[in-house]
């Protein structure tokens, strides 16, 4: 307390927050040089993965479409994925002319961070594309190296970002391990087999009962 007013001290930022904020500030500066919207989305996904220490996977496929936007849209539809996931970039590979429309084959590259898409989801998407007759390749990519291939990313800013992202990722808490797979309970033991063979004790009990019955019968006859 100070006089009649109450002063509350602010909680200092944790090392994780400080390193992350520095890296994100440099990331935003770096992204300002990327003018293409698709490439900017790709660059942000890569940069965020580098900051958080997440893996990035690249799915590559060839699709025929009227334009790049349609190529990406067809990719998501045929893969059974939401277009909000990942970042798709389509580049014209070859062009063929039909009767009325010009169709183009596009090299479609879609980047996913494992923060939003896990391995099982990628496997399902890959199998769905293959079922459509589309050949797919899935590869791990280094976010920093891939950032260096994007037009508009300044190399010196990228070097600064690389150091800051590495420091931020090092302070991130480890991801929790997946829950253990529970084993099914063991089957109940089988019921014991019926005792078809009598042992000596069973015979003894039967004989004792027979003699007792004879004795009681004799007594009743005498009395």
Secondary structure as UniProt FT lines:
FT   TURN            3..4
FT   HELIX           15..31
FT   TURN            32..33
FT   HELIX           37..52
FT   STRAND          56..65
FT   HELIX           68..79
FT   TURN            83..84
FT   STRAND          87..97
FT   STRAND          102..113
FT   TURN            114..116
FT   HELIX           119..131
FT   TURN            132..133
FT   STRAND          136..141
FT   HELIX           143..147
FT   TURN            148..149
FT   TURN            151..152
FT   HELIX           155..171
FT   HELIX           200..222
//
